[in-house]
């Protein structure tokens, strides 16, 4: 599942081709949500629902400034979270005071902007659950998408903490798998998320990826979820942040490298030859170009 969500997070970069590709590859339903250059994809294969958040668009400067670098604090779960990451989850609308209240308030509902978070909740609860029943939900993402995936879990927990009934309950989330995840909040938030989603959150770190090391601990940020270290040979070590104290590699953060490493892990278990070693300037340029220049990269 970690490999599937990671591969989908990579595939989700392609705006124009994602939904046709999903429907042609065994998914019975697929929908993309695009707001202010932020994207999320929801897929259903008839047995489970997958919610995938995309990483920062490398060519959209305002996305870096407005979301990634907004280190202000937003109160949540008795502590605080990275305001930019929370704004990304709610791109297209204000932070809802009550998701249930926004839907039940009659005329006032039209005045409540529906951000990506609320759009996902309504699509899953009313469309997918209505057609296929209450299915297991898996959440994932890469980089900024990983932060949004974790913030999605935190938002469900916050709604429940405030005594409101969210359209999706925290216990309906079967698991969350992220890659290259930055820290989203302080120790209180991490502890609350760990307590509510214990044993259901896993975050992968590839080799010397620097993003899991930010925002820095000295700013008060902490991680949640069980970490595992993975490399291109398919080596997997749980409860490990990797062997490097300093993560100085931006190349190791590319989603293709995570996806290939999970693929090699599966190939190793099946006794199949692994994919070529990931590395070198030539491979980096190829991977980077694949994200920035792609035939399916239309307008969100």
N, C-alpha and C positions, 0 to 999 in steps of 0.2 A: 504493500500500500504506500509506503514511503517513496518507492521508486515511481509508482503511478502518479502520485501527487506532484512529485518533483518534475516528471516529464510533462505533466499538464501545465505546470507553472511556466515551463519553458515554451510550450506550444501556445500558451495564452498570449504571448507577445503578438501573434499574428491576428490582427483585428478582423480582416475580411474573410479569412479562411477557417477560423476556429470552429464555428458552429457547423458548417458543412462537413468539416473533417470529423468532428465528434459524432455526428449522425451517421457518417459512413463507416465508423469504427466501433459499432456495437452499442452506442448510447441511444436510449430511446427519447431522451430530452436533453437539450442544451440551450443555455441562454447566457449571453454576455451582458454585463452592466458597465456602462461607461459614463463617468461623470468627471469633468474637469481634468481629463487625461488619466484619472485613476480608473483601474479596471478590476473586475471580478468575474469569474465564470462559475456557473452552477450546472452540473451535469448529473444525469440519472441513468443508471444502466438497468433499472427495473428491480435491482436488489439492494441498492444503496444510493445515497446522494453524496456527491462530492462538491465541496465549495472551495474554490481555488482563487487566491488573490495574487495579482501580478506584481512584479518588482517595479522599481523606479524606471520610468522611461528615460533612457540614457540621453535622448536628444531634446528633452523638455526641461529647460533650465528652471522654469517656475515651479516645477514639481519638486526639485531639490530644495529650493528656497522655502516654499510654502509648507512642505510636509517633512522632508528628511531633516532639515536644519532648524526646525522650530522646536527648540528645547524648553519652551515654557512648560509649566506644569498644569495638569488638569486633575481636579479632585476625583478620586474613584476608589472604591473598595476600602475606605478608611485610610487611604494613602494618596499617592499621586502617580500619574502616568505622563508620558511624553505627549504633549499636546498636538504636535504635528502628526504623529501616527494616529491619534484619535480622530483628528480632522480628516485624515485620508479615509478612514473607515466610513465616515459620514459625508464624504464628498458629494456635493449636490444638494445638501440640506443641512440645517442646523442640528446640533445634538438634541435628540428628542428627549423631553422631560419624561415622557411615558409613551412607549411604543403602543401599548394597548390603548391608552387614552387618545392618542393621535388617530387611531382607527375608529374609535367609538364616539368621537366628539361631533359627529354630524357635519354642520357647515364649517366648523373650525378645522376639520380634517383637510379641507381644500387649501387652507392657509399654511398647513404644516408641510414644508418642503420634504420630499422623500429622498433622502440620501441613499447611497449604495447599501448601507446596513439595513435600512427599513425595506428597500426594494427586495433584497435577498430574503428577508424574513417573510414577506408577504408572498413571494413566488414559491418558496418552499412550503409554507404552511397551507396556502390556499390552492395552489396549482398542483405541485408534485404530491403532497400528502393526499389531496383530493383525488388524484388520478391513480396513485400507486399505493396508497396507504401510508402509515407512519413507518418510514424506512430508517435504517441506521444512517447517521450523518458523519462524514469524514471531512475535516477541514485542513487546508494546507496552503503553503505559499513560499515564496523565495524572497529574501532580502526585505524590502519594504512590504512585500506581500506576506512575508513571514510575520512581521510586526503586526500587520492588519489581521492576520489569522489569529494571533494570540490576543489582540485587542477585541476581536469578535467574541472570543470566549469570556474575556473580562467584562464586556458589555452585557452579555447574557447574565453573568453572575451579579453585576451591579443592579440590573433590573429586578432580579430575584431578591437581592439584599434590601432593596427599597420597598419590598412588599408588593411589587407589581408582577403580573403574570405575562412573561414574554411569549411570543408566538412559538418560539423554540425554547424548550427548557434545557438547562445545562446538562441534565442527565441524558438527553437525547443525542448528545454529541458522543459518538463512539470513540473517536480518537482524533488527535491533531498531530500532523507530521510537518515540520518546517525545515527549511535548509537556509543556512546563512542568516540566521535570525539575530537582529540586534536586540539589545535590552529595551523593554518598553516602560518600565516603571520602577518604583522603589521596593524595598524589602517587604513592606506590608502588602503591597499588591502581589508580589511574587508568592508570598506565603499563602494568601487567600486563593490565588489561582491553583497553586499546588495542592491545597487542601480539597478544593471542590472537584478538580479534575485529576486526582491522584491516579497514577498508572495509565493515563490516557494521553499524555503529551510527550512527544519525542522531537528533539531538534538535532539535526545533523550539522557537523562542522567538517568541511573538507580541507585537509592539509593545513596550509597557513593562511586561510581566509581571515581577513582582518575585521570584517563586519561584526561577527559575534562578540568582538571585544569592545564595541561601542554601543551606545554612549557609555562613557567610562564609569568605573565603580566609584571613583573619587567625586563624581557628580551625584552619587546616591543611587544609581541604577543597579538593578539586580536581575538575574535570569530566573525563569521558572521552567519546569519541565525537565525530563531526563535527557541529558546530552549523550550523543554518541559521535565518535570520531571515525571518519571514513577516508580512505585514500583511493587512488586510481587503480590499485591492484585488487580492490574489493575487501581490504582489511577493515574489520569493524571492531571497535572497542567501546563498550557502554560505560557510562559514568565517567567519560573522559572528554576533556576540552581539546585534546590533541597535545602533542609533545612540545609545542612552541609557546613560550610565554609572550613573545612579541609576534603578532601576525602582521607581516609586512607585505602580503601578496594580494593585490587587487585581482590578478588573473585567476587565482584560486576561488574567487567569489562567483565566477561566471556559472550560470545555471546548467550549461551543458556539461561542465565538469562533475557536478553533483550527479546528474542523471546518468552519465557514463559509469561513474563509480558504483552507483547502486546496481546498474546493469551488470557490471563485472562481479559484484557480490552474488547476484542471482546465477550468473554463468558459472561461478566457482562451485556453488552448491549443486548445480546440475552436471558438473563435470565437463563443461564446455570451455573452449579456449576464450580467454578474455580479450576485450577490445584493446587496441594499441594504447601504450602509455600516453597519458595526457601531459603535454608540456611543450616548451619551446616557443619562441617568438612567432614562428610560422603558424603554429596551432592556435596561439592566442589571437592573432590577427584574423584567422579564419572564424573563430568562435565569436569574436567581437563583431565582425562584419555580418555574421549570420543574424545577430540581434538587430543591428541598425539598418541593414539593407536586406529586405526580404519581400518577395512578391506578394505576400499576404498582409503586408504592413500598410493598410489603408488608413483612413481617418476614423478615430474612435467616435 
